Amino acid sequence: MRTGTETGGLLMRRPVAHVAAALALFGLAACTGANGEGGANGEDGATDDRKPLPSVRADAFETVWSQPARGEPGVPTVTDDVVLVPQGDVIDVRDARTGKSRRIVRANPADRIASTGLTGDVIVADIEGTLQGFDLRTGWRLWTQPYELRTIVRPGDEPQLVFPGTVVVTERGLVIHDGEGRITGLDPRTGEPAWQRQAECDSRAYTVAGATGDTYYAAVVGDTYYAAVVGATARYSITLCQEGSEKVLKALDPRDGDRVWQAEAEAEAEAEAEAEDGGGRTHFTTAEDVIGVRSDDAGNHKASFTLFDESGDHLADGTVKDPVGDGRTVGRVGDTVYFHDGRQLHALRADGSPLWRQDAPNDLVVSARAVISNGEPPTPEMVQQRTGVSVVIDLSGKKRAMLPWPLRGELIGMSGELLIIRGTEEDGARYTALRLARHDVAEPALGGVAPSDWPAACSLLSDRQLSALGEGYLRLPVDKSRTVFGVRLPHETQCRFATESGSDKDIFQVTVRWVAADSDTARKVAASDLPWDTGVQRLNRNVHLISERNELRPEKSAMVASGRYVIGVNAPKNEKLVRTIALLLSD
């Protein structure tokens, strides 16, 4: 089972808050090709005599289905069969292959469903301070238990600190950790306690290092700490806790509470280093059938990682020099295990021998064909989000491509070979399934669009349009704005416009965000995943005015689709100018 998390991230832990931040910088709009007078040449700003780019047979993302979901969104669950979509007081059970709704599961009308999980044929939901179970096939409520939940942890989710109300949901059942060392297993069909036991982790003034920076995972119990972090594989509840001087990884079967296996969670060298300097960090992550543990030796500027399969068998070890970020267990395909050490992606055989490694983004999923990222690695030319994009690495590690999505949003999980993307809309969310397919494309990294189809940002407004805005406007191309997703373009994609008088209120910027294959796709890209929570006003079907707030004052930007173009407009100190330019470019 592959799922999102409480923050809606990639099996997943991050929201897409960076979308709003990016829009605050430059805003968005689109243009028509201007005629003569300094405008773009030819239809859609392309030159009429350009030579077509030869097509190549390459991977590209294609849309399998796309469906809206109305209401306040909760955290979804993605499995190989269904996608559970919580929206307000309902859970829409959608077929993962078609996106069609199979049935609607209803809570009380005044309730809000925060998050979901699936164990067997029972949907588990966090609803207004209670844990509730529903039959997947009928939608009937089976039970309600008054647990004050903190989070639901599912296979592949980021492991969580044990506080009262941490619930682990696997295909074998669900387990509640109460924060004081007690673990209770519930019968999925009745919600009644089936067993109870102690976690056998130390409760003392000690911390087990967590997932980021100086954040430590430790639940406070009186004047001591119950030092434990919990995650999940497909079958088991996995706990990292302190036993004496050792950090121990334990696997528990939710059906009966039996400990299936346990293993030391850090290498001997790291344990000795920590004993000497009191430092070091140990954390773990899970995939459906693999657990990865990384232990840092800060004093020696290195870290080690160990991989286990779900049954507790040792798979592989590795060492990381000058570690950054956090490790991530990506998954397994056949006899190959994929693990990200915080900087690089490692492919290792199940016998522990290394196959290859290379730099890659940290948020990754793996399919039967490739390792796929949720977003691109940051580079200087990627200062603004254009459309969704993934770094795609074939399983041999020999081929790598940056492939755009036909929309913006966040990757929340995989169902078989389908990537499930969620983006926000005015009255809810939109869920889209993408898959890799072979297509004849001109430039894969640009979605099949030739670089010559991208217009010069400074040509998007004609001399006549500029003179209507005011006297003495100058076009100022922005250096280093010719590269998009690694492809060099013939023109700058950003242009600043300023008057000779130099008034700050007259300054604005236009950015070519994307050139789509057709106008319908451009309109979808422009309207997808807007920051509706900060304020978006639709001026017409192609123009959206977006509210942003910096430290001192609110700002407006605009996103416009016109023809095949998605173009950004921003004037930090002049909302009226943003509106005027956006409407000019949409005509």
VOSEVO-253704 format. One record per residue (C-alpha): x, y, z; residue number from 1; residue in one letter. Coordinates in Angstrom, 3 decimals. Layout:
u, v, w, num, residuo
X, Y, Z, NUM, A
...
//
This chain:
u, v, w, num, residuo
0.000, 0.000, 0.000, 1, M
1.317, 3.416, -0.969, 2, R
-0.036, 6.491, 0.700, 3, T
0.288, 10.174, 1.401, 4, G
0.911, 11.520, 4.892, 5, T
-0.496, 14.115, 7.220, 6, E
1.148, 16.802, 5.148, 7, T
0.169, 15.274, 1.856, 8, G
3.748, 14.612, 0.720, 9, G
5.294, 11.853, -1.443, 10, L
4.616, 8.664, 0.360, 11, L
4.989, 11.491, 1.484, 12, M
5.796, 14.300, 3.846, 13, R
5.790, 17.731, 2.285, 14, R
3.033, 20.054, 1.167, 15, P
3.654, 22.223, -1.860, 16, V
3.975, 25.452, 0.061, 17, A
6.796, 26.449, -2.287, 18, H
4.199, 27.074, -4.997, 19, V
2.831, 30.063, -3.136, 20, A
6.307, 31.308, -2.352, 21, A
7.337, 31.121, -5.988, 22, A
4.254, 32.969, -7.143, 23, L
4.991, 35.726, -4.658, 24, A
8.227, 36.452, -6.465, 25, L
7.109, 36.821, -10.029, 26, F
3.412, 36.068, -10.559, 27, G
2.079, 34.499, -13.694, 28, L
0.340, 35.459, -16.921, 29, A
0.189, 34.518, -20.609, 30, A
0.365, 36.231, -23.937, 31, C
-0.776, 36.305, -27.485, 32, T
1.729, 36.724, -30.306, 33, G
2.053, 40.420, -30.944, 34, A
2.223, 41.677, -34.497, 35, N
5.259, 43.700, -35.559, 36, G
6.038, 46.618, -33.263, 37, E
8.418, 44.616, -31.127, 38, G
6.003, 41.706, -30.663, 39, G
6.577, 37.990, -31.288, 40, A
6.888, 36.819, -34.875, 41, N
4.243, 34.586, -36.382, 42, G
1.427, 32.686, -34.719, 43, E
2.065, 31.954, -31.042, 44, D
5.305, 33.921, -31.213, 45, G
7.151, 31.370, -33.390, 46, A
9.093, 32.249, -36.505, 47, T
7.501, 30.990, -39.692, 48, D
10.742, 29.716, -41.274, 49, D
12.093, 27.738, -38.352, 50, R
13.234, 24.177, -38.995, 51, K
11.308, 21.496, -37.088, 52, P
13.257, 19.617, -34.447, 53, L
13.593, 15.927, -35.325, 54, P
11.413, 13.731, -33.137, 55, S
12.883, 11.057, -30.911, 56, V
11.236, 8.023, -29.378, 57, R
11.397, 8.752, -25.659, 58, A
9.541, 8.416, -22.386, 59, D
6.921, 11.041, -21.612, 60, A
4.137, 11.361, -19.061, 61, F
0.627, 10.888, -20.373, 62, E
-2.642, 11.466, -18.520, 63, T
-4.654, 8.318, -17.832, 64, V
-7.451, 10.060, -15.938, 65, W
-8.137, 13.335, -14.134, 66, S
-11.032, 13.905, -11.733, 67, Q
-12.093, 16.771, -9.425, 68, P
-12.892, 16.219, -5.753, 69, A
-15.090, 18.863, -4.143, 70, R
-14.895, 19.895, -0.499, 71, G
-12.182, 20.485, 2.101, 72, E
-9.406, 17.981, 1.333, 73, P
-7.963, 15.565, 3.868, 74, G
-4.951, 13.271, 3.510, 75, V
-5.571, 10.600, 0.846, 76, P
-4.518, 6.968, 0.716, 77, T
-3.205, 5.427, -2.499, 78, V
-3.202, 1.645, -2.993, 79, T
-2.824, -0.630, -5.984, 80, D
-6.613, -0.934, -6.226, 81, D
-8.208, 2.261, -4.927, 82, V
-7.511, 5.872, -4.050, 83, V
-9.268, 7.024, -0.870, 84, L
-10.087, 10.714, -1.234, 85, V
-11.315, 12.418, 1.975, 86, P
-13.231, 15.600, 1.193, 87, Q
-15.042, 17.285, 4.065, 88, G
-17.399, 14.729, 5.634, 89, D
-17.065, 12.045, 2.938, 90, V
-14.477, 9.590, 1.642, 91, I
-14.702, 9.085, -2.098, 92, D
-13.483, 5.579, -2.944, 93, V
-12.088, 5.865, -6.467, 94, R
-10.916, 3.158, -8.820, 95, D
-7.169, 3.647, -9.156, 96, A
-7.174, 2.516, -12.806, 97, R
-9.979, 4.759, -14.062, 98, T
-10.443, 7.475, -11.441, 99, G
-14.173, 6.739, -11.325, 100, K
-15.977, 6.779, -8.003, 101, S
-16.914, 3.330, -6.728, 102, R
-18.805, 4.540, -3.695, 103, R
-19.100, 7.379, -1.203, 104, I
-18.394, 6.749, 2.483, 105, V
-20.202, 9.274, 4.677, 106, R
-19.376, 10.494, 8.167, 107, A
-21.671, 12.810, 10.117, 108, N
-22.436, 16.028, 8.170, 109, P
-20.657, 18.248, 10.710, 110, A
-17.483, 16.144, 10.722, 111, D
-14.249, 16.711, 8.841, 112, R
-12.198, 13.693, 7.843, 113, I
-8.540, 14.539, 8.428, 114, A
-6.791, 11.423, 7.123, 115, S
-7.344, 7.817, 6.105, 116, T
-5.723, 4.394, 5.982, 117, G
-6.683, 0.959, 4.693, 118, L
-6.279, -2.406, 6.403, 119, T
-7.729, -5.313, 4.475, 120, G
-11.273, -4.309, 3.556, 121, D
-11.621, -1.721, 6.341, 122, V
-11.103, 2.007, 5.882, 123, I
-9.650, 3.649, 9.002, 124, V
-10.309, 7.373, 9.370, 125, A
-9.299, 10.171, 11.731, 126, D
-12.550, 12.090, 12.277, 127, I
-12.961, 14.904, 14.811, 128, E
-10.991, 13.306, 17.657, 129, G
-12.220, 9.781, 17.002, 130, T
-10.904, 6.759, 15.136, 131, L
-13.589, 5.230, 12.926, 132, Q
-13.779, 2.125, 10.739, 133, G
-15.824, 1.735, 7.536, 134, F
-16.425, -1.241, 5.281, 135, D
-14.592, -0.678, 1.992, 136, L
-17.171, -2.568, -0.078, 137, R
-20.402, -1.190, 1.391, 138, T
-19.316, 2.133, 2.915, 139, G
-21.095, 1.280, 6.181, 140, W
-19.621, 2.541, 9.442, 141, R
-18.390, -0.454, 11.447, 142, L
-17.219, 1.205, 14.665, 143, W
-16.142, 4.382, 16.435, 144, T
-13.484, 4.651, 19.138, 145, Q
-12.862, 7.904, 21.068, 146, P
-9.113, 8.117, 20.504, 147, Y
-7.549, 11.547, 20.327, 148, E
-5.394, 10.987, 17.270, 149, L
-2.107, 12.688, 16.485, 150, R
-1.375, 10.972, 13.207, 151, T
-2.005, 7.887, 11.101, 152, I
1.193, 6.173, 9.910, 153, V
0.984, 3.942, 6.852, 154, R
3.521, 1.895, 4.876, 155, P
6.070, 4.226, 3.348, 156, G
5.054, 7.228, 5.471, 157, D
7.685, 9.218, 7.326, 158, E
8.139, 7.517, 10.747, 159, P
6.613, 9.523, 13.565, 160, Q
7.415, 10.297, 17.171, 161, L
5.304, 8.283, 19.546, 162, V
2.796, 10.593, 21.173, 163, F
-0.606, 9.563, 22.504, 164, P
-2.772, 8.742, 19.518, 165, G
-0.141, 7.610, 17.007, 166, T
-1.858, 4.899, 14.940, 167, V
0.005, 2.508, 12.641, 168, V
-2.127, 0.992, 9.874, 169, V
-0.873, -1.983, 7.835, 170, T
-2.548, -4.621, 5.676, 171, E
-2.545, -6.943, 8.736, 172, R
-4.266, -4.557, 11.129, 173, G
-3.855, -1.399, 13.192, 174, L
-1.844, -0.579, 16.282, 175, V
-2.268, 2.327, 18.713, 176, I
0.724, 3.739, 20.622, 177, H
-0.347, 5.680, 23.712, 178, D
2.911, 7.528, 24.406, 179, G
3.581, 5.775, 27.738, 180, E
4.904, 2.534, 26.353, 181, G
1.595, 0.724, 25.914, 182, R
0.706, -0.680, 22.519, 183, I
-2.827, -1.829, 21.705, 184, T
-3.980, -3.772, 18.684, 185, G
-7.557, -3.244, 17.471, 186, L
-9.725, -5.743, 15.633, 187, D
-10.244, -4.020, 12.251, 188, P
-13.835, -5.240, 11.910, 189, R
-15.050, -4.334, 15.410, 190, T
-12.636, -1.690, 16.666, 191, G
-12.331, -3.546, 19.965, 192, E
-8.926, -4.143, 21.606, 193, P
-7.555, -7.509, 20.509, 194, A
-4.324, -7.452, 22.554, 195, W
-2.134, -5.120, 24.599, 196, Q
1.546, -5.129, 25.533, 197, R
4.416, -2.915, 26.624, 198, Q
6.782, -1.558, 24.011, 199, A
9.889, -2.535, 26.024, 200, E
11.624, 0.706, 25.165, 201, C
13.438, 2.804, 27.754, 202, D
11.648, 5.700, 29.417, 203, S
14.359, 8.036, 30.583, 204, R
16.033, 11.339, 29.815, 205, A
17.220, 10.231, 26.395, 206, Y
16.406, 11.112, 22.808, 207, T
16.497, 9.166, 19.589, 208, V
17.369, 11.583, 16.817, 209, A
14.647, 12.267, 14.333, 210, G
14.270, 13.159, 10.726, 211, A
15.519, 16.723, 10.341, 212, T
18.311, 18.877, 11.646, 213, G
18.228, 19.316, 15.401, 214, D
14.736, 17.898, 15.791, 215, T
14.752, 14.992, 18.234, 216, Y
12.159, 12.287, 18.413, 217, Y
11.200, 11.704, 22.029, 218, A
7.834, 11.630, 23.739, 219, A
7.773, 13.273, 27.146, 220, V
6.368, 11.152, 29.983, 221, V
6.491, 13.153, 33.208, 222, G
10.136, 14.034, 33.793, 223, D
11.411, 11.301, 31.467, 224, T
11.316, 10.508, 27.789, 225, Y
9.697, 7.538, 26.112, 226, Y
12.231, 7.354, 23.316, 227, A
10.536, 5.738, 20.334, 228, A
9.670, 6.395, 16.712, 229, V
7.205, 4.289, 14.731, 230, V
6.807, 3.527, 11.034, 231, G
5.183, 0.820, 8.951, 232, A
5.864, -1.698, 6.227, 233, T
3.088, -3.480, 4.352, 234, A
2.681, -6.049, 7.139, 235, R
4.382, -4.807, 10.299, 236, Y
4.572, -1.939, 12.742, 237, S
8.241, -0.891, 13.005, 238, I
9.622, 0.818, 16.121, 239, T
13.031, 2.429, 16.697, 240, L
13.694, 2.787, 20.413, 241, C
16.354, 2.818, 23.095, 242, Q
17.224, -0.272, 25.124, 243, E
20.049, 0.468, 27.516, 244, G
22.961, 1.698, 25.419, 245, S
21.569, 0.319, 22.175, 246, E
19.182, 1.657, 19.593, 247, K
16.983, -1.197, 18.494, 248, V
14.686, -1.691, 15.526, 249, L
11.668, -3.903, 16.251, 250, K
8.972, -5.368, 14.025, 251, A
5.581, -6.155, 15.531, 252, L
2.713, -8.121, 13.976, 253, D
-0.540, -6.104, 14.338, 254, P
-2.636, -9.286, 14.363, 255, R
-1.418, -10.588, 17.739, 256, D
1.211, -8.172, 19.054, 257, G
4.039, -10.683, 18.684, 258, D
7.509, -9.349, 18.080, 259, R
8.522, -10.772, 14.716, 260, V
12.156, -9.684, 14.853, 261, W
14.520, -7.068, 16.219, 262, Q
17.937, -5.816, 15.186, 263, A
20.519, -3.318, 16.328, 264, E
19.854, -0.072, 14.489, 265, A
23.396, 1.314, 14.263, 266, E
26.785, -0.002, 13.332, 267, A
29.289, -0.711, 16.115, 268, E
31.600, 2.124, 15.030, 269, A
28.823, 4.696, 15.190, 270, E
27.692, 3.380, 18.567, 271, A
31.222, 3.781, 19.959, 272, E
31.517, 7.292, 18.504, 273, A
28.254, 8.311, 20.091, 274, E
29.293, 6.886, 23.441, 275, A
32.406, 9.056, 23.292, 276, E
30.911, 12.377, 22.228, 277, D
27.231, 11.996, 23.039, 278, G
26.292, 13.037, 19.521, 279, G
25.104, 11.251, 16.443, 280, G
21.687, 10.779, 14.921, 281, R
19.861, 7.592, 14.093, 282, T
16.691, 7.499, 12.056, 283, H
14.903, 5.090, 9.770, 284, F
12.487, 5.110, 6.866, 285, T
10.393, 2.392, 5.284, 286, T
9.060, 1.217, 1.966, 287, A
6.483, -1.534, 1.638, 288, E
8.985, -4.341, 2.196, 289, D
12.297, -2.630, 3.055, 290, V
13.572, -0.710, 6.087, 291, I
16.573, 1.594, 5.899, 292, G
18.448, 2.956, 8.947, 293, V
20.999, 5.772, 8.815, 294, R
23.318, 6.503, 11.751, 295, S
25.401, 9.667, 11.683, 296, D
28.897, 10.029, 13.097, 297, D
29.082, 13.816, 13.183, 298, A
32.561, 13.905, 14.722, 299, G
34.045, 12.043, 11.756, 300, N
31.813, 13.675, 9.114, 301, H
30.295, 10.428, 7.945, 302, K
27.253, 8.229, 8.321, 303, A
26.440, 4.580, 7.792, 304, S
23.256, 2.991, 6.573, 305, F
21.868, -0.518, 6.891, 306, T
19.006, -2.049, 4.938, 307, L
16.694, -4.818, 6.149, 308, F
13.898, -6.586, 4.367, 309, D
10.483, -6.769, 5.969, 310, E
11.291, -10.159, 7.516, 311, S
14.325, -8.731, 9.307, 312, G
16.971, -10.215, 7.020, 313, D
20.019, -8.015, 6.617, 314, H
20.314, -6.812, 3.023, 315, L
23.106, -4.280, 2.692, 316, A
25.357, -1.739, 4.381, 317, D
26.940, 1.451, 3.130, 318, G
28.912, 4.494, 4.207, 319, T
28.216, 8.144, 3.414, 320, V
30.914, 10.819, 3.509, 321, K
29.898, 14.318, 4.597, 322, D
26.211, 13.391, 4.883, 323, P
23.518, 15.951, 4.182, 324, V
19.762, 15.780, 4.581, 325, G
18.226, 12.484, 5.577, 326, D
18.213, 8.974, 4.240, 327, G
15.164, 7.597, 2.484, 328, R
14.207, 4.020, 1.737, 329, T
12.905, 4.116, -1.821, 330, V
11.919, 0.483, -2.345, 331, G
12.778, -2.771, -4.056, 332, R
12.269, -4.143, -7.542, 333, V
13.162, -7.800, -7.881, 334, G
16.553, -8.365, -6.267, 335, D
17.565, -4.689, -6.322, 336, T
17.046, -2.315, -3.389, 337, V
17.051, 1.481, -3.780, 338, Y
18.081, 3.794, -0.943, 339, F
18.789, 7.536, -0.893, 340, H
21.518, 8.523, 1.555, 341, D
20.547, 12.221, 1.644, 342, G
22.735, 13.126, -1.306, 343, R
22.848, 10.157, -3.662, 344, Q
20.596, 7.338, -4.789, 345, L
22.108, 3.877, -4.275, 346, H
21.101, 0.714, -6.130, 347, A
22.237, -2.418, -4.313, 348, L
21.660, -6.108, -4.860, 349, R
19.773, -7.923, -2.137, 350, A
23.050, -9.682, -1.267, 351, D
24.557, -6.290, -0.384, 352, G
26.771, -5.745, -3.428, 353, S
26.520, -2.247, -4.917, 354, P
25.305, -1.762, -8.495, 355, L
25.460, 2.015, -8.992, 356, W
24.857, 5.346, -7.320, 357, R
24.233, 8.887, -8.543, 358, Q
23.010, 12.274, -7.381, 359, D
19.226, 12.505, -7.279, 360, A
16.402, 14.350, -5.506, 361, P
15.424, 12.884, -2.140, 362, N
11.677, 12.391, -2.671, 363, D
11.511, 9.271, -4.825, 364, L
9.263, 6.361, -5.712, 365, V
10.177, 3.278, -7.695, 366, V
8.148, 1.425, -10.306, 367, S
8.836, -1.657, -12.402, 368, A
10.444, 0.644, -14.992, 369, R
12.160, 3.514, -13.241, 370, A
12.917, 5.536, -10.130, 371, V
10.832, 8.716, -10.274, 372, I
11.137, 11.916, -8.239, 373, S
8.574, 14.352, -6.935, 374, N
10.142, 17.451, -8.435, 375, G
13.526, 18.401, -9.786, 376, E
16.834, 19.115, -8.026, 377, P
17.163, 22.871, -7.449, 378, P
19.471, 24.679, -9.843, 379, T
20.029, 28.416, -10.416, 380, P
17.856, 28.513, -13.532, 381, E
14.923, 26.859, -11.734, 382, M
14.052, 29.831, -9.577, 383, V
10.356, 29.464, -10.307, 384, Q
8.067, 26.503, -10.687, 385, Q
6.843, 26.071, -14.258, 386, R
4.901, 22.843, -14.445, 387, T
5.226, 19.655, -12.466, 388, G
8.355, 17.697, -13.350, 389, V
10.110, 14.483, -12.370, 390, S
13.650, 13.253, -12.654, 391, V
13.299, 9.755, -14.135, 392, V
16.165, 7.254, -13.778, 393, I
15.906, 3.836, -15.384, 394, D
16.533, 0.872, -13.091, 395, L
19.970, 0.230, -14.576, 396, S
21.059, 3.763, -13.667, 397, G
22.317, 4.307, -17.221, 398, K
19.532, 6.548, -18.507, 399, K
18.243, 9.703, -16.883, 400, R
15.773, 12.322, -18.048, 401, A
13.848, 15.276, -16.691, 402, M
10.238, 14.861, -17.797, 403, L
7.486, 17.469, -17.256, 404, P
3.941, 16.725, -16.174, 405, W
0.956, 18.134, -18.075, 406, P
-0.097, 20.020, -14.920, 407, L
1.182, 21.292, -11.570, 408, R
0.624, 19.550, -8.261, 409, G
2.287, 17.069, -5.932, 410, E
2.997, 13.377, -6.322, 411, L
1.136, 11.660, -3.485, 412, I
1.824, 8.038, -4.349, 413, G
1.905, 5.263, -6.909, 414, M
-0.773, 2.746, -7.801, 415, S
0.891, 0.058, -9.845, 416, G
2.559, 2.000, -12.664, 417, E
0.364, 5.087, -12.211, 418, L
1.642, 8.245, -10.542, 419, L
-1.189, 9.886, -8.590, 420, I
-0.942, 13.686, -8.576, 421, I
-3.020, 16.033, -6.418, 422, R
-3.473, 19.725, -7.147, 423, G
-5.691, 22.307, -5.488, 424, T
-8.712, 23.872, -7.173, 425, E
-11.086, 26.650, -6.214, 426, E
-13.583, 24.342, -4.495, 427, D
-11.438, 21.337, -3.625, 428, G
-8.738, 19.320, -5.309, 429, A
-8.022, 17.518, -8.555, 430, R
-6.549, 14.041, -8.714, 431, Y
-4.723, 12.977, -11.863, 432, T
-3.093, 9.667, -12.825, 433, A
-0.020, 9.812, -15.053, 434, L
2.046, 7.032, -16.557, 435, R
5.260, 6.778, -18.477, 436, L
4.799, 5.931, -22.140, 437, A
6.938, 5.998, -25.255, 438, R
6.120, 8.840, -27.620, 439, H
7.668, 10.545, -30.620, 440, D
8.596, 13.908, -29.113, 441, V
10.719, 16.820, -30.240, 442, A
12.224, 17.575, -26.824, 443, E
11.234, 15.281, -23.903, 444, P
12.261, 17.773, -21.191, 445, A
9.916, 20.382, -22.724, 446, L
6.965, 18.019, -23.073, 447, G
7.592, 17.464, -26.783, 448, G
7.685, 21.169, -27.659, 449, V
10.665, 22.367, -29.699, 450, A
12.923, 25.002, -28.066, 451, P
12.280, 27.260, -31.053, 452, S
8.593, 27.398, -30.071, 453, D
9.474, 29.299, -26.895, 454, W
9.099, 33.058, -27.450, 455, P
11.329, 35.821, -26.183, 456, A
9.800, 37.221, -23.008, 457, A
10.725, 40.745, -24.046, 458, C
8.673, 40.419, -27.251, 459, S
5.411, 39.504, -25.559, 460, L
4.285, 43.113, -25.341, 461, L
4.378, 45.181, -28.505, 462, S
5.657, 48.771, -28.681, 463, D
2.079, 49.966, -28.994, 464, R
1.001, 48.041, -25.887, 465, Q
3.966, 49.386, -23.922, 466, L
3.270, 52.966, -24.963, 467, S
-0.305, 52.536, -23.741, 468, A
1.084, 51.675, -20.310, 469, L
3.264, 54.764, -20.113, 470, G
6.089, 56.647, -21.775, 471, E
9.674, 55.499, -21.983, 472, G
9.433, 51.791, -21.110, 473, Y
12.653, 49.817, -21.612, 474, L
12.902, 46.041, -22.197, 475, R
15.558, 44.461, -19.959, 476, L
16.186, 40.740, -20.662, 477, P
17.080, 38.775, -17.533, 478, V
20.429, 37.028, -17.814, 479, D
20.611, 33.261, -17.218, 480, K
16.932, 32.730, -18.020, 481, S
17.422, 30.748, -21.220, 482, R
17.569, 27.291, -19.610, 483, T
14.415, 25.365, -18.769, 484, V
14.664, 21.849, -17.296, 485, F
18.191, 21.574, -18.641, 486, G
17.326, 22.685, -22.204, 487, V
18.966, 25.768, -23.689, 488, R
16.440, 28.073, -25.369, 489, L
17.034, 30.649, -28.118, 490, P
15.613, 33.534, -26.038, 491, H
15.444, 34.746, -22.463, 492, E
12.296, 33.541, -20.682, 493, T
12.256, 36.503, -18.269, 494, Q
12.091, 40.209, -19.062, 495, C
11.895, 43.216, -16.786, 496, R
10.192, 46.383, -17.948, 497, F
11.068, 49.738, -16.416, 498, A
10.561, 53.359, -17.380, 499, T
13.401, 55.744, -17.996, 500, E
12.145, 57.796, -15.058, 501, S
12.933, 54.841, -12.796, 502, G
9.730, 54.872, -10.730, 503, S
9.390, 51.677, -8.678, 504, D
5.621, 51.604, -9.242, 505, K
6.132, 51.276, -12.976, 506, D
8.440, 48.232, -12.829, 507, I
7.032, 44.840, -13.792, 508, F
8.335, 41.493, -14.974, 509, Q
7.041, 39.009, -17.532, 510, V
8.144, 35.368, -17.456, 511, T
7.465, 32.616, -19.968, 512, V
6.527, 29.817, -17.602, 513, R
5.637, 27.099, -20.077, 514, W
4.796, 26.394, -23.695, 515, V
2.278, 23.588, -23.973, 516, A
1.488, 21.297, -26.877, 517, A
-1.908, 22.971, -27.321, 518, D
-4.035, 25.738, -25.849, 519, S
-6.203, 23.401, -23.780, 520, D
-3.158, 21.971, -22.004, 521, T
-1.804, 25.482, -21.438, 522, A
-5.062, 26.491, -19.794, 523, R
-4.951, 23.418, -17.520, 524, K
-1.344, 24.070, -16.519, 525, V
-2.076, 27.734, -15.793, 526, A
-5.080, 26.936, -13.603, 527, A
-3.697, 23.885, -11.790, 528, S
-2.625, 23.927, -8.153, 529, D
-3.081, 27.634, -7.509, 530, L
-2.686, 28.809, -3.884, 531, P
-6.416, 29.227, -3.273, 532, W
-5.880, 29.407, 0.486, 533, D
-4.035, 32.737, 0.096, 534, T
-6.589, 34.191, -2.299, 535, G
-7.151, 33.754, -6.032, 536, V
-9.514, 35.823, -8.166, 537, Q
-10.580, 34.613, -11.600, 538, R
-10.769, 37.590, -13.976, 539, L
-11.818, 35.355, -16.883, 540, N
-11.275, 31.723, -17.803, 541, R
-7.671, 32.453, -18.810, 542, N
-6.642, 34.977, -16.145, 543, V
-6.187, 34.403, -12.416, 544, H
-5.106, 37.135, -10.013, 545, L
-3.181, 35.717, -7.068, 546, I
-2.790, 37.301, -3.637, 547, S
0.501, 36.932, -1.840, 548, E
1.719, 38.499, 1.364, 549, R
5.315, 39.401, 2.046, 550, N
6.640, 40.652, 5.369, 551, E
5.396, 44.207, 4.866, 552, L
2.388, 44.258, 2.539, 553, R
0.148, 42.127, 0.353, 554, P
1.161, 41.699, -3.270, 555, E
-0.621, 40.579, -6.415, 556, K
0.597, 38.509, -9.308, 557, S
-1.263, 36.987, -12.221, 558, A
-1.397, 33.742, -14.111, 559, M
-2.732, 33.756, -17.638, 560, V
-3.073, 31.175, -20.383, 561, A
-3.211, 32.403, -23.948, 562, S
-2.778, 30.130, -26.900, 563, G
-0.075, 27.631, -26.034, 564, R
1.705, 29.964, -23.612, 565, Y
1.650, 30.126, -19.827, 566, V
3.263, 33.438, -18.874, 567, I
3.896, 35.133, -15.558, 568, G
3.410, 38.794, -14.684, 569, V
4.502, 40.485, -11.482, 570, N
4.536, 44.123, -10.386, 571, A
5.291, 44.127, -6.654, 572, P
4.118, 47.677, -6.023, 573, K
1.249, 48.094, -8.473, 574, N
-1.769, 45.766, -8.445, 575, E
-3.555, 47.819, -11.105, 576, K
-0.589, 47.331, -13.439, 577, L
-0.697, 43.548, -12.886, 578, V
-4.371, 43.473, -13.873, 579, R
-3.824, 45.645, -16.907, 580, T
-0.923, 43.624, -18.286, 581, I
-2.620, 40.279, -17.604, 582, A
-5.725, 41.333, -19.507, 583, L
-3.633, 42.804, -22.321, 584, L
-1.786, 39.537, -22.789, 585, L
-4.960, 37.460, -22.660, 586, S
-6.730, 39.350, -25.461, 587, D
//
